[in-house]
């Protein structure tokens, strides 16, 4: 078991390392930046388990989505509720089937206009070249406060 690390200081869009799992995650982030949800969904396994930490009763984009169709609904919700001014994956770490990404985002909630900003960690689990698991941890209070206005 070896840890592969990469840092996003290289902003030219090149793969930071030759690790195929990091390359897959980078391609997912690139698709998100282009608004290509179908590309993201194509990278998911049929049994994907996608979780954003927090209670959905506090903010609709917190919770768990299983199956690519449900993850597609998640991204529709992201588009409905969130406007990003910054989405920056910064550091990548890979161990076996896991890819850990540290980053930052900022933006506003569309329904209230209130801002949010938070550092985050995304944890991807990849098997057979497909994402089978995703976990996001961030400062959930930022989203709850902005959503409530």
N, C-alpha and C positions, 0 to 999 in steps of 0.2 A: 504494500500500500504506500503510494507516494502522493504527496500533495503537489499539485501543479498550481502555480500562481501566475496571474497576469494583472497588469494595471492598465487603466485606460488612458494613460498619459499620451499614448500614441493615438491621436485623433484623426488619422488619415483613413480610418475605416478598414484597415487591414486586420486579418485575424491576428490576435495578439499572441497566440501560441497555436501549436498544431494539435492540441487536444480536441478530439471530435465533439466531446460533450460541451466544452466551452464554445466551440464554433457554432453548435446548434443553438445554444442560448443567445449568442450574439446575433444570430440570424433572426431569432424570435424578436429581440429588441429592435432590430432594424425594421422588421415588418410592422411592429407597433408604431414606430416613428413614421412610417409611410401610410399608416391607416389600413394595412392589409391584414385584416382579421382572418380571412380565409387561409392565409399562409401560416398564421399561428395555429389555427385549428388543425391544419394538415400535419403539424409537428406533434400532435397529441396522440397518445394511445387510446384505444376505445374505452379503457377502464381508468382514465385519468381521474385524479383526485386533486382538485384545485381549491385552495383555502386561503382566504385573506383574514388575518387575525382580527377579531372584534365581534360584537353582537350585531346581527342584522337588524335588531330592533332599534339600535342606536344610529345605524347608517346602512342603507340598503346594499352597499357594495362590500360589506363584511359578510363572511359566511363561507359556505362550502358548496362547490359545484362539482358534480360527478357526471362524466360523459362529455365528449366534445360539444354536443348540442347545448348542454347547460353552460359550458365555458363560453360558448358563443353568446349566450344570453348575458353572461357576466360582462363581456366586452361591449355589448349593446348598452348595458347599464352604465359602464364607465363613460361611454360617449354621451349618454343622456345626462349624467350628473357632473362630470368633471371636465374642466378645461385646463390643460397643462401649459405652463409657461416654461417649465424645466423638467426634463426627465433624463437623468444622467446616471447610467450604470458606471461605476468607477473601478471597482476591484473585483476580480474573478478568482475563485479558488475551486479546484476540482479534486475530489477524492473518490475513487472508484466510480459509482453511479451518481454521485452527488455533485452539483455545482452550486456554490454559494456566491452570491453577488451582492456587494455593498454598493449603495447608491443614494441618490437624493432626488426628490421631486418637489415641485411647487406648482401652484395653480390656484384655481378657485372653483367653488361649487356653483354650477350654472343657475340653480334655482334661487340662490340667495346672493350671489356675487361675492361672498365672503372668501377670504384666502385661506389656503393651507400650505404648509411646507414641512417636510420631514425627511430625515435620513431613513433608509430602509435596508432590510436584508431580504433577498429572495433566495429560496432554497428549491432548486429543481432536482428531481430524481428522474434519471434517464435510463431506460432499458431498451436495448435493441434499436437504438437510434430514435426513440420516441419518448416524449415527456409522459411519465406515469404519475408524477406528483409535483405539486407546486405549493409552496407556503410563502406568504408575505407577512412580515412583521414590520410595523412602522409605529409612529406616534399616533395611535388611533384617535386620541383626543382632538388632534388637529382637524380631522375630518368630521367628527361629531360636532364640535363647536361651529365649524363653518356651515355644516348642513342645517343645524338648528338656527343659525343666524344670530 
